[in-house]
Amino acid sequence: MSVQVIAAKEFEDAVRSRLLWGLVAVVTVMVGLTSLVPLVVPGFDGNVVVGLGAATEFAAMLVPIVALVAAYLAIAGERESGSLRLLLGLEPNRGTVVLGKFLGRSGVVAVGLTVGFLVASVVTFLVYGTLPLVAFLAVVGLTVALGVAFVGIAIGISAATATRSRAMTLGIGVYLGLALLWDLLPQGAHLVVEGGPPSGTVPAWFVLLQGLSPSGAYSALVTAALRLADPSLPGTADMLGGPVPFYVQWWVFALVLLAWTVVPLVAGAWLFTRADLD
């Protein structure tokens, strides 16, 4: 059995289970609503680019949990139920199984996010009367990349664990650590190193530390993309109050997002190939 066959089966199973349509519905509603936030907040600049930025702030919290839920049981669930032995009996190697499931679940998340954003963009366009196409497509692409990164993490977890409960526990821990609590790390480091909380400009290492999580890297990349449509938006140079070092350029955060996609997946596959399934 090939990677393509496994990936196609994963995608078809998600469609039949209505996982894909549920994802589209959640993304459509939440992105559509959050893009309108600047219009209802007093004193806020209610332009469409700021609206897209507001939607991505919520996406940074929503997408990780959606991707983790979509993928954390892909291997661990079948391993616990015993159906994984039937799949391996069709003679794919374990690496092929991991890659096929990653591609299939990534396809589900990518399609769900893309369709959800496209439907929500209709609401955004009707309300604001415009939609910057390049910035919008960049936001959609980056949001898909964030979702795929967390699918890679989830498949890595699923491949490395033998039971549903362990996969769920690790998935919850990853979500809390990388999507919700990561910002406490640079805040705490700033307090220790600088003697107080961030105020005004911040050192470059603080920006780098913020962007070392998948959600942080996503936010940094989205900011860079939105500034192409509206240069008046604050960027890294404004945060630093001066020149931007090479290690906080946008391409660094792109590499961070790529690393979070690949490294957990490879580590999980390595552990899975050495696991005793009996």
C-alpha positions in Angstrom: 0.0 0.0 0.0 1.4 3.4 -1.0 1.6 6.7 0.7 -1.0 8.1 -1.7 -3.5 5.3 -1.0 -3.2 5.8 2.8 -3.5 9.6 2.4 -6.6 9.3 0.2 -8.2 6.9 2.7 -7.5 9.3 5.6 -9.1 12.2 3.7 -12.2 10.1 2.6 -12.7 8.9 6.2 -12.7 12.5 7.4 -15.3 13.5 4.8 -17.5 10.6 5.7 -17.2 11.4 9.5 -18.1 15.0 8.8 -14.9 16.2 10.4 -14.1 18.3 7.3 -17.5 20.0 7.3 -17.4 20.6 11.0 -14.0 22.3 10.5 -15.3 24.4 7.7 -18.2 25.5 9.8 -16.1 26.5 12.8 -13.5 28.3 10.8 -16.2 30.2 8.8 -18.1 31.4 11.8 -15.1 32.3 14.0 -13.0 34.0 11.2 -16.0 35.9 9.9 -16.9 37.2 13.4 -13.4 38.0 14.5 -12.6 39.9 11.3 -15.4 42.4 12.3 -14.0 43.1 15.8 -12.2 46.3 14.8 -15.6 47.8 13.8 -17.1 47.4 17.2 -14.2 48.3 19.5 -14.3 52.0 20.3 -11.2 54.0 19.1 -10.0 51.1 17.0 -9.0 51.6 13.3 -11.7 49.6 11.5 -10.1 48.9 8.2 -10.1 45.6 6.4 -6.4 44.8 7.0 -6.8 45.3 10.7 -9.8 43.0 10.5 -7.7 40.3 8.9 -5.2 40.8 11.6 -7.9 40.3 14.3 -9.0 37.1 12.6 -5.5 35.7 12.6 -5.1 36.5 16.3 -8.0 34.2 17.0 -6.8 31.7 14.4 -3.5 31.4 16.3 -5.5 29.9 19.2 -8.2 28.0 17.2 -6.1 26.3 14.5 -3.8 24.4 16.8 -6.6 22.7 18.7 -8.5 22.0 15.5 -5.4 20.4 13.9 -4.5 18.4 17.1 -8.1 17.1 17.4 -8.1 16.1 13.7 -4.8 14.1 13.9 -3.9 13.0 17.4 -5.6 9.6 17.1 -4.6 8.9 13.6 -2.2 6.2 14.6 -2.6 5.8 18.4 -6.3 5.1 18.0 -5.8 2.4 15.5 -2.9 1.0 17.5 -5.1 0.6 20.6 -8.0 -0.8 18.7 -5.9 -3.3 16.8 -6.9 -2.1 13.3 -3.3 -0.9 12.8 -2.2 -4.5 12.5 -4.6 -5.0 9.6 -3.2 -1.9 7.8 0.4 -3.1 8.3 -0.7 -6.5 7.0 -1.3 -4.9 3.6 2.5 -4.5 3.6 3.2 -0.7 3.9 6.2 -0.1 6.1 5.7 2.0 9.2 7.3 5.1 7.8 4.8 4.9 4.9 1.9 4.8 7.3 3.1 7.8 9.2 3.7 9.9 6.1 0.4 8.8 4.5 -1.6 9.7 7.6 0.3 13.1 7.9 -0.6 13.9 4.3 -4.2 12.8 4.6 -4.9 14.7 7.8 -3.0 17.7 6.5 -5.2 17.7 3.4 -8.3 17.7 5.6 -7.0 20.6 7.7 -5.8 22.6 4.7 -9.1 22.2 2.8 -11.1 23.0 5.8 -9.2 26.1 6.7 -9.1 27.3 3.1 -12.8 26.9 2.4 -13.6 28.4 5.8 -11.6 31.5 5.1 -13.0 31.8 1.6 -16.6 31.7 2.9 -15.7 34.1 5.7 -14.1 36.5 3.2 -17.5 37.1 1.6 -18.7 38.5 4.9 -15.6 40.6 5.3 -15.9 42.0 1.8 -19.6 42.8 2.2 -18.9 44.7 5.5 -15.7 46.5 4.5 -16.4 46.9 0.8 -13.0 45.7 -0.1 -10.6 42.8 0.4 -6.8 43.1 -0.3 -6.3 39.9 -2.3 -2.6 39.4 -1.8 -2.8 40.0 1.9 -5.8 37.7 2.2 -4.1 34.9 0.2 -1.0 35.3 2.4 -3.1 35.0 5.5 -4.8 31.9 4.2 -1.5 30.3 3.2 0.1 31.0 6.5 -2.9 29.8 8.5 -2.8 26.5 6.5 1.0 26.3 7.2 0.2 26.7 11.0 -2.4 23.9 10.7 -0.1 21.6 8.9 2.6 22.3 11.6 0.3 21.1 14.3 -0.8 18.1 12.2 2.9 17.2 12.1 3.1 17.5 15.9 -0.1 15.5 16.4 0.9 12.7 14.0 4.3 12.6 15.8 2.6 12.3 19.1 0.2 9.7 17.8 3.0 7.6 16.3 5.0 7.8 19.5 2.2 6.7 21.9 0.4 3.4 22.3 -2.9 4.5 23.7 -5.6 7.1 23.1 -5.3 8.4 26.6 -1.5 9.1 26.3 -2.0 10.7 22.9 -4.8 12.9 24.3 -2.7 13.9 27.4 0.3 14.9 25.3 -1.9 16.7 22.8 -3.5 18.8 25.6 0.0 19.5 27.0 1.3 20.6 23.6 -1.7 22.9 23.0 -1.3 24.5 26.4 2.4 24.9 26.1 2.7 26.0 22.5 -0.5 27.9 21.8 -1.6 29.3 25.2 1.2 29.6 27.6 4.3 30.2 25.4 4.0 34.0 25.8 4.8 33.6 29.5 8.3 32.5 28.6 9.5 35.7 26.9 7.6 37.8 29.5 9.3 36.0 32.4 12.7 36.2 30.7 12.3 39.9 30.1 11.4 40.3 33.8 14.6 38.5 34.8 17.0 40.0 32.3 15.7 43.6 32.1 14.3 43.9 35.6 10.7 44.6 34.6 7.9 43.7 32.2 8.1 44.8 28.5 7.3 48.5 28.1 7.7 50.5 24.9 10.5 48.9 22.8 11.9 45.4 23.5 15.2 43.7 22.8 15.6 41.5 19.7 16.0 38.4 21.7 12.5 38.9 23.2 11.0 39.0 19.6 12.9 35.9 18.7 11.8 34.0 21.8 8.2 35.0 21.1 8.5 33.6 17.6 10.0 30.2 18.5 6.6 28.6 19.0 4.5 27.6 16.0 1.8 30.2 16.9 4.4 32.8 17.6 6.1 32.2 14.3 2.8 32.4 12.5 1.9 35.7 14.2 5.3 37.2 13.1 4.8 36.0 9.5 1.2 37.3 9.4 2.4 40.7 10.7 5.0 40.9 7.9 2.4 39.9 5.3 -0.2 42.4 6.4 2.4 45.2 6.5 2.8 44.7 2.7 -0.9 45.8 2.4 -0.7 48.5 5.1 2.8 49.7 6.0 1.3 51.9 8.8 0.8 48.8 10.9 3.5 48.3 13.6 6.2 45.8 12.7 9.4 44.4 14.1 11.3 47.6 13.7 8.7 49.5 15.7 8.9 46.9 18.5 12.7 47.1 18.6 12.9 50.9 18.1 15.8 50.5 15.6 17.4 48.2 13.1 16.1 44.6 12.7 18.8 41.9 13.2 18.9 39.0 10.8 17.7 36.5 13.4 14.3 38.1 13.7 13.7 38.5 9.9 10.6 36.8 8.5 12.5 33.9 6.9 13.7 32.8 10.4 10.1 32.4 11.6 9.3 30.5 8.3 12.1 28.1 9.2 10.7 27.8 12.8 7.3 26.8 11.4 8.9 24.3 9.1 10.9 22.8 11.9 7.8 22.4 14.1 6.2 20.5 11.2 9.1 18.1 10.4 11.0 17.4 13.6 8.0 16.0 15.7 6.9 14.0 12.7 10.3 12.5 12.1 10.8 11.8 15.9 7.4 10.1 16.1 8.1 8.0 13.0 11.5 7.0 14.4 9.9 5.8 17.7 7.0 4.1 15.8 9.4 2.1 13.6 11.0 0.7 16.8 7.9 0.1 18.8 6.6 -3.4 19.7 3.0 -3.5 18.6 2.2 -6.8 20.3 
